[in-house]
Amino acid sequence: MTELPYRSLSARKAVPSYWHRPGEQICLHLGESPFPPTDAVQRAICDAAGAANYYPDTNAVALRDDLAGYVGHNVCPEQIIVGNGSDDLIQLTVQTFLPKGGTVVSFEPTFFYYGFCTAREGERYAPMFRRRADKYDLPPMEEIHSHIQREKPDLVFLANPNNPTGGLVDRDRVLQLLQRTPGTLVVDECYFEFAGQSVVDLIQEHSNLIVLRSLSKSFSLAGVRIGYAVACRERIDALERMALTFPVNAIAQTAARAALRETEIMRERIGKIITWRENLARELNQLGLDVFPSHTNFLLVCSGLLNKIPDDCALCLSKRGILVSNQTHTPGIEGTALRITVGTPDQLERLLQEIREFVTGY
């Protein structure tokens, strides 16, 4: 079993409290959108607060109907379950489909919660490791197939695009992985709107596929916690039997429905973030740092051949009011590394000024 740094911690202690008051610091460490919810979404939240004395719809019927329309591909509301963010659904998936003595496979470095939930259940986590020299792409499919045959996992998690590396596995390789997975394959598409690629249509043909998505990043709703899973009806029914009675509060459901009516604004904002991301990547490359290809709203940045990121760079930046995610000790990451969320142009210019000083001395 791979020992992970958070294995012995409680859920709350494993995730430090990153809460901050808006405007106090430049927060580029959690993958949040630099844009607030739209005016229409904010009005819907305020209106919903007036009825907060009533319980929410435990089945989120209206929201699931809206999500089915958004997802498309003949997905019906009964093939969707909503949760308190995608983290909630990852935990629910592990509790539902990982039996006693079971095994989970993933591809490190990746989202820590897959390994954390497995460890919390006391079960076996047997990841494969990506290599920096390969841009943290998946290992060759032959190696993956051998690993799966040996480990016989009940659950396989694939973050696509991946967090914290930002890379994207093409559909053909995801389909190959799906065909080789004996248990359940969970494809985490939390950054789907940035990548524009999905395998959600494959749920109609593959009953062992679960697709996870979130409204946190692309729809600017990280603070209200809305995630959803798409799968065949049998898988959704199994998840619902394990879910909490009221998993998503009424204000969050209302906010999500309002946001889904603002898709044009969402796409316009994502276009801006992608432009800012590419500009940031170009500037960091010019500083002699390694910047990995990203299909998300963040960049993984490592020491390069020309310049080195100081080991205490994240700490020094935090003391200057800029928070970035230190990925140096993430399982599978080679060398000193930062994950930097794409903020506004003004925020990124401030960040670049500080990084230039750290890595070049001027």
C-alpha positions, 0 to 999 in steps of 0.5 A, a space after each residue: 500500500 502506498 503511504 500518503 502524507 495525509 493517511 493518518 489525518 482526519 478529513 478536516 485536518 488533512 485540508 487546511 482552512 484556506 478561507 479568506 476574506 475577499 480582497 485580503 490576499 491574492 488567492 491563486 491556490 485553490 482553483 477558484 474563478 476570478 469572476 464572482 457569480 453573475 448578477 442574476 445568480 446573486 439575485 437568485 441566491 438572495 431570493 432563495 435566502 428568504 425561504 431558508 426556513 424550509 427544507 430543500 428538495 432532497 431529490 433536487 428534481 428541478 436541478 437534475 432536470 436542468 443538468 440533464 439539459 446541459 449535459 445533453 447526449 440523451 442523459 436523463 435526470 435519473 442518470 444524475 445525482 447531485 452532491 455537496 461538491 464533487 468531493 462529496 460524490 468522490 467519498 460517496 462513490 468510495 463508500 458505495 462501490 469499494 467493498 471491504 478488502 477492496 482496491 483503488 487505482 489512480 494515477 499520481 500525481 493527481 487529486 489527493 482526495 482519491 487516495 485520502 478517501 480510500 485510506 479513510 475507509 481503511 482500504 488499499 490504494 495502489 496508484 501508478 505514477 506519471 513521469 515528469 519527463 512525459 509531461 505527467 501523461 499517463 503511463 503506456 496503456 500496456 503498463 496500465 493494463 498489466 497493473 490493472 490485471 495484477 491489482 484487480 481494482 474495484 475502483 479506478 479514478 482518472 482526473 481528466 483534465 488532471 489536477 495538479 498537472 493540468 494535462 488531458 488524456 484523449 478520448 481514445 485512451 480513456 475508452 481503452 482504460 474503460 474497456 480494461 477496467 474490471 470494476 468502476 471507472 470514475 472519470 473526474 471532469 471537474 475542469 470539463 468546460 476548460 478542456 471541451 472534451 468529455 466521455 459522458 456520452 459513453 455512459 449509455 454503452 458502459 455501465 461501469 462508467 461514472 463521470 463527475 463534474 462540478 460547478 465550482 470553477 467554470 460557474 463561479 460557485 465554489 462557495 456554494 458547493 455543487 457537484 454532480 455525477 452522471 452514470 447509468 441508472 443502476 449506478 445512480 440508484 446505488 449512490 442514492 441509497 448511500 447518500 445523505 437525506 438532504 445532501 445539497 441545500 436549497 440556496 445551492 440548488 437555486 444558485 446552480 439552476 440560475 448559473 445554468 441559465 448563464 452559460 454564454 457568460 460562463 463560456 465568455 469568461 472561460 475564454 478570457 481565463 484561457 487567454 490569461 493562462 496562455 499569457 502567464 505560461 509564456 511569461 513563466 517560460 521566458 523566466 526559464 521555468 518549466 510550465 506544463 500544458 494545461 487544459 484547466 484554469 491553473 498551471 503547474 510550474 517547476 524549476 527549469 534548466 535555466 532557473 530554479 524555483 526556491 524551495 520556500 517560494 510559496 511561503 515567501 509569496 504568502 508573506 507578500 500577500 499572494 497564495 499559490 499551491 505548493 505541490 513540491 511534496 505531492 506524491 509523484 511530483 518531481 522537484 520543486 513545483 507550484 500550482 498557480 490558479 489563473 487570476 485577473 491580469 492585474 493579479 498575475 502581473 503582481 505575481 510575475 513581479 514577485 516570481 521574477 525577483 525570486 528566480 532571477 534576483 531582479 
